[in-house]
Amino acid sequence: MSGSHRHEPTSGMGRFIDTVEETLIAYTLGIMTVLTFVNVARRYLFNASLIWGLEVVLMLFAWMVLLGISYGVKKTTHLGVDAVTNLLPRGPRRALAIIAAFICVFYAVLLMKGAWDYWAPFAGLDVTSGRWFPTGFTPTRSRAFMETDQVPMPFFLNFLSDLINDGDAYGKLPDVVPYTMLPIGCALLLLRFVQATVRILRGTQDTLIVSHEAEDAVEDAAQKMGN
């Protein structure tokens, strides 16, 4: 099978992780759909709304995007232009794929640093020092007290007040909760780029972008109809 096709896990753990990621993305999309439907129905039928519904939908949308980016890299489903690279011989084409992969890893490292530095104050943690790469940690003003506008504080997250907010109770959901997906999503993106780079170096994957599976499917269907 050509390395340009989607990477599929061969181990049980890999398939389990696939299932977890796909389930999280599906449930996130499902909850967004239900909340939006309920809000629209309440607004037009009862002249009322879930005051926190839109804010939660925006949070979940951001979570789904961050999860989906890394999942797309993992499955090589991101779009790209390969009209020029496909004209090159296999050797130069592979060299360009390796260069692109290393650039993506470098970019993901920068994103990871930026994501941590943005999220850390909301968790009462220190940001990293260094302009491009982390060279250590440096103290910063805590923003752990900051809350969302309308989202109620779930009772099972009350431990956060003692953990990061010096015991001060939250009236609304703290910002650290929705922002936590930022470093998680960037860490997953970095991991997937590293894994894709390793597969390209080993020759089991040709590119980081979506393969021509649609064209292959049409050709297979045409051949079956011809037979």
N, C-alpha and C positions, 0 to 999 in steps of 0.2 A: 504494500500500500504506500502510495506517495506520501512524503512528509508534509505535503501541502494540505492534506485533509485534516479534519479536526482531530485533535489529540483526545483519545479516549483512555480512561484509566484501565489498567489491567489487573490491579490488585483489589482485594476486598476493601481495604482501607480507602483507596482512591475512589472507588464507587460509593462508599459511605459518605465521604466528604462531598462528592458531587451531589448526592441526594440531599445532604444538609443545606448546601448552598442553594440548590434549586428550590427546596422547600421554603427557605427563608425569603427568597425573592418572590415566590408565588404567594406566600402568606402576606408579605408586605403589600403586594399589589392588591390582594383580595381585601385586606383591611382598609386600604385607601378607597377602593371602590365602594365598599359598604358604607363607610363614613360619609363619603360624598353623596351617595344615594339617600341616606337617612337625612342628611342636612337639607338636601333639595326638597325631599318629601315633606319634612317638617315646615320648611319655609313657605311652600305653596299651599299646603293643606291646613296647617295649624298656625301659620304666621309666627313661627318660633324657629329656633335653631340651636344646635350645639355650639355654644360660644367658643369652645376650645377645638371644635372639629377641624376647621381650616388649618389651624396651627399644627395639629397632629398630622394632618395629611401632608403638609409641607415638609415636616420632619421625616416622615416615612418615605416621601419621594426622594429626599436627599439620601437616605439610607439605601434605597433600592438602586439609585444611580451608582453609589460608591461600591456596593456589592456587585452590581452588574458590570462595572468597568473591569474589575479583576477577573470576573467569570468569563467575560468576553475575550480577554487575553489568554486565559486558560484554554478556551475552546477555539481560539483563532477565528472569532466571528466579527472582529472589528473590520470596518471597511478601509480600503486603501487603494492606491493607484499603482498598478504594476505594469502599465503599458510599456514603459521604457526598460525596466529590469528584465522583462520577459524576452526582450530582444537580445540580451547578452548571453554569452555562453554560460554553462553551468558554473564554472569556477568563479568568474567575476560576480555572477548573480549571488552565489553563496557568500562571497566576501562582503558584498553590500548588505546582505541579510544579517551577517554577524556584526558589522559596524552599526547597523540600525538597532540591533538588539542591545548592544552595549550603550548606545545613546539613550535608549529607553530605560535601561537600568539606572544610569546616571540621573536621568530626569526623575525617576521614581524615588531615588535617594533624596533628592532635593525636596520633593513633595512630602516625603516622610518626615524630614526635619521640620518643614514648615507646618505640617499638620500637628506634630507634637508641640511645637512652640505656640501654636494657636490654642490648642486644647489644654495644655498643662496648667495655665493660670486658673481655669475654671475648675480644675481638680485640686487646686491648692498645691501644685507641684512646681518645680523649677523648670525654666526653659533651658535649652541647650546654648552653649557658647559656640563661637565660630561662625564665619560668614557663610561658607558653603557646606561644610561638613561638621558634625558635632565634635567638639574638642573637650567637652565636659559639660557641667551644668552651672548655671548662674541664678541666684535668687531673683524672684520677680514678685510684683504685687499680686496677691491672691485675688481672684475673682470668683471664688467659690460661693460667695453670697448671692450671686446674680441668678435670677429666676426667669422662667418663660413668662409670657404675658398672661395666658389664660389657662394653661394646662394644669389641672389639679394635681396635687402631690399624692401619688399612690402610697398606701400605708406600708407596703413591703419595701419601700425605699427610704423609710424614715431613718435607717441607720446611717444614711449619708450625712445627716446633720452632725452626728458625733464624729464621723470619719474625716470629713473635710471642712466642716463649717464651725468648728469650735463649739459644738453643742447647740448652736442657734437653729431653731426649728424652721423648716421651709414652709412658706404658705402656698407656693406653687412649685411645680417641677423645676429643679435646678437646671441651669443651662448645661451643666457638665454631662447630663444624660444624653440629650440629642447629639451633642458635639463629640461624644465618645466614638461614634461611628467614623469620625474623620481619621484619627490615627489607625483605627482598625482597617478601614478601607484602603488607606495608603500602604499599610503594612502588607495587606493581601496583594495589592497591585505590585509592590516590589518583589514579593515572593513569586508571583506568577511570571513576571518578567525574567527573573533569575532562572526559573525552571524552563521557560521557553528558550532562553539563551543557551542553556545546557543542552537542550534537545537539538538546537540548530548546530551547535558545535559537534554533537555526536552524529549528526546527519539524519536524525529521525524526524525532523521538521524542517521545512524549506523557508517559511516566511512567518511573520507575525500577524499578517492580515488574513482576511477571509479567503478561503480557497474557492475554486470554481465548482463547488458541489452542485449548484443549480444547473450549470451547463452539462456536467456529468450525468445528472439525473435525466435531463432531456435526451441526451444521447442514448442512455440505457433504455428509456421508454421507447425511443424510435427503433432501436434494435429489436426490442421485444415485439413491437407491432410488426416489424418487417418479417420476423420469424413466424 
